[in-house]
Amino acid sequence: PGTIDNDITSTDYSIGFDTAMNTVLEMVDRLRDTCESHARCNVVEVMGRNAGHIALEAGIAVGASAIALNELPFDEELCMQRLIQEKENGKRNFIVTVAEGNGDFAEQLAKRIQERTGIETKFARLAHVQRGGNPTLRDRLIASQMGQAAIEHLLMGESNLVMCYRDGKIAATNIDYAQTLDRMYKGKLKSEEIEKLEPSVRAEMEAFCKARLEHMKELYALAYEIAR
């Protein structure tokens, strides 16, 4: 599973995710220098299509004042109040990370922040720079582990599998199961397709999807606790 978005539901981790996040960290750290110098806010749109993993985890890592995802509701009023409070407390640099996929939401949010808070606010779209660069150690290590596992399964005569990373271990998963699970999590599985699933398989998939979303909710809550 190779995608910087980390949006393959059957795996906790996809190759390229860590490299992309480290690129975001480097770019935001550079933007923060100017924010500090000019007492400015930067609304940074990161990649992920309709998945907010980069915005969420990189946002936590850079100490973002607010994070906007596609999967969870965004409290814009809370964002404004937090920025105003931080400004009153003497803070000079502000970062808001936004997952792409909502048109020009991030760019318009930057304008509304400046209007509401009085903080000079700029919009930055990092775009495809996040997809390039030298792979991080974590990406190289997990890719090597997945490659080794794939070869072992092939030598045993097994196929139609995808190598997943779950609970810190490599787990081989039937590719049809993985694709169905992914479509279920993203709301693309039709009701008649859901009805055709074996009850035990359906229950397992639904529990998996629920756990994945709950994990995002926990990280989202952590982000706001840190920023508070």
C-alpha positions in Angstrom: 0.0 0.0 0.0 1.8 3.1 -1.2 0.1 6.4 -0.9 1.1 9.6 1.0 -2.5 10.0 2.1 -2.5 7.0 4.4 -6.0 6.4 3.3 -6.0 2.7 2.7 -8.4 1.5 5.4 -7.0 -2.1 5.8 -3.6 -0.8 6.9 -2.6 1.5 9.7 0.2 2.8 7.6 0.9 3.3 3.9 4.4 3.8 2.3 5.1 7.5 1.7 3.0 8.9 4.6 5.9 9.6 6.9 8.0 11.1 4.1 5.1 13.5 3.1 4.6 14.5 6.7 8.3 15.3 7.3 8.1 17.5 4.1 5.2 19.3 5.6 7.0 19.8 8.9 10.0 21.3 7.1 7.9 23.6 5.0 5.7 24.8 7.9 8.8 25.4 10.0 10.1 27.7 7.3 6.8 29.5 7.1 6.7 29.9 10.8 10.0 31.9 10.7 8.2 34.6 8.7 5.0 34.3 10.8 7.1 35.0 13.9 8.9 37.9 12.2 5.7 39.6 11.0 3.2 38.4 13.7 1.4 36.5 11.0 -0.9 33.5 10.6 -0.4 30.9 7.8 -3.3 28.7 6.7 -1.6 25.7 5.2 -3.4 23.4 2.8 -1.9 19.9 2.7 -2.6 16.9 0.5 -4.7 13.9 1.2 -7.5 14.2 -1.2 -10.5 13.4 1.1 -8.4 12.1 3.9 -7.2 14.3 6.7 -4.3 12.2 8.1 -1.5 14.5 7.0 -3.3 17.6 8.2 -4.1 16.0 11.5 -0.8 14.4 12.4 1.5 17.0 10.9 -0.8 19.7 12.5 -0.2 18.1 15.9 3.5 17.9 15.3 3.8 21.6 14.3 1.6 22.8 17.1 -1.1 24.1 14.9 -3.6 26.5 16.5 -6.4 24.7 14.5 -6.8 21.8 12.2 -9.6 21.3 9.6 -10.3 17.8 8.3 -12.9 16.3 5.9 -13.8 13.4 8.2 -14.7 15.5 11.3 -16.7 18.7 11.9 -14.6 21.9 12.0 -15.6 24.5 14.7 -14.6 27.7 12.9 -15.8 29.9 15.8 -13.5 28.0 18.2 -10.7 28.5 15.8 -11.3 32.3 15.7 -11.5 32.5 19.5 -8.4 30.5 20.0 -6.4 32.7 17.6 -7.6 35.9 19.3 -6.7 34.5 22.7 -3.3 33.4 21.5 -2.7 36.9 20.1 -3.8 38.5 23.4 -1.4 36.2 25.2 1.5 37.6 23.1 1.9 34.8 20.6 3.4 36.1 17.3 3.1 33.0 15.0 0.0 31.0 14.1 -0.4 27.9 11.9 -3.7 26.4 10.8 -3.5 23.1 8.8 -6.3 22.2 6.4 -6.8 19.0 4.4 -7.5 19.5 0.7 -10.7 18.3 -0.9 -13.0 21.1 0.0 -12.4 23.4 -2.9 -11.1 26.8 -1.9 -12.1 26.4 1.8 -8.6 26.9 3.1 -8.0 30.1 1.0 -11.4 31.6 2.1 -10.7 30.6 5.7 -7.5 32.6 5.6 -9.4 35.7 4.6 -12.0 35.2 7.3 -9.3 34.7 9.9 -7.8 38.1 9.0 -11.1 39.8 9.0 -12.2 38.3 12.4 -9.0 38.4 14.4 -7.0 41.2 12.9 -4.1 38.9 12.4 -2.4 39.3 9.0 -3.1 35.9 7.4 -1.6 34.2 4.4 -2.6 31.1 2.5 -0.1 28.5 1.5 -0.9 25.4 -0.7 2.1 23.0 -0.4 0.7 20.9 -3.3 2.8 18.2 -5.0 6.1 19.1 -3.2 4.7 16.7 -0.6 4.9 13.8 -3.0 8.7 14.0 -3.7 12.0 13.9 -1.8 14.1 11.2 -0.2 12.1 8.6 1.8 12.4 8.7 5.5 13.8 5.8 7.6 10.3 4.7 8.6 9.1 4.5 5.0 12.2 2.6 3.9 12.0 0.2 6.9 8.3 -0.6 6.5 8.6 -0.9 2.7 11.5 -3.4 3.2 9.4 -5.4 5.8 6.4 -5.5 3.5 8.5 -6.5 0.5 10.0 -9.4 2.4 6.6 -10.6 3.6 5.2 -10.4 0.0 8.0 -12.5 -1.3 7.5 -15.1 1.5 3.8 -15.4 0.6 4.6 -15.7 -3.1 7.1 -18.5 -2.4 4.4 -20.3 -0.4 2.2 -20.1 -3.5 -0.2 -17.5 -2.1 -1.5 -14.5 -4.1 -4.2 -11.9 -4.2 -2.9 -10.4 -1.0 -2.0 -7.0 0.1 0.6 -6.5 2.8 -0.8 -4.3 5.6 0.7 -2.8 8.7 -1.5 -3.3 11.8 -0.7 -3.0 15.4 3.0 -2.8 14.6 3.1 -6.0 12.5 2.9 -6.9 8.9 -0.4 -8.7 8.1 -1.3 -10.3 4.8 -4.9 -9.4 3.8 -7.0 -10.7 1.0 -7.1 -7.9 -1.6 -10.8 -8.2 -2.3 -11.5 -7.9 1.4 -9.2 -4.9 1.7 -10.9 -3.1 -1.3 -14.4 -3.8 0.1 -13.4 -2.5 3.5 -11.9 0.6 2.0 -15.1 1.4 0.1 -17.2 0.8 3.2 -15.1 3.2 5.2 -15.3 5.9 2.5 -19.1 5.5 2.1 -18.7 4.1 -1.5 -20.2 0.6 -0.8 -23.8 0.4 -2.0 -26.5 -0.9 0.3 -27.1 -4.0 -1.8 -23.4 -4.8 -1.6 -23.4 -4.5 2.2 -26.4 -6.8 2.4 -24.6 -9.5 0.4 -21.7 -9.6 2.9 -21.6 -12.5 5.4 -23.0 -11.2 8.8 -19.7 -11.9 10.6 -17.6 -10.3 7.9 -19.9 -7.3 7.8 -19.7 -6.9 11.6 -15.9 -7.2 11.5 -15.6 -4.6 8.8 -18.0 -2.2 10.5 -16.0 -2.5 13.8 -12.8 -1.9 11.8 -14.2 1.3 10.3 -15.5 2.5 13.6 -12.1 1.9 15.3 -10.3 3.8 12.5 -12.6 6.8 12.9 -12.4 6.7 16.7 -8.6 6.9 16.4 -8.9 10.0 14.3 -11.3 11.5 16.8 -8.8 10.8 19.7 -5.9 12.5 17.8 -8.2 15.4 16.9 -9.1 15.9 20.6 -5.4 15.6 21.5 -4.6 18.4 19.0 -7.0 20.8 20.6 -5.9 19.9 24.1 -2.3 20.7 23.1 -3.2 23.9 21.5 -5.3 25.0 24.5 
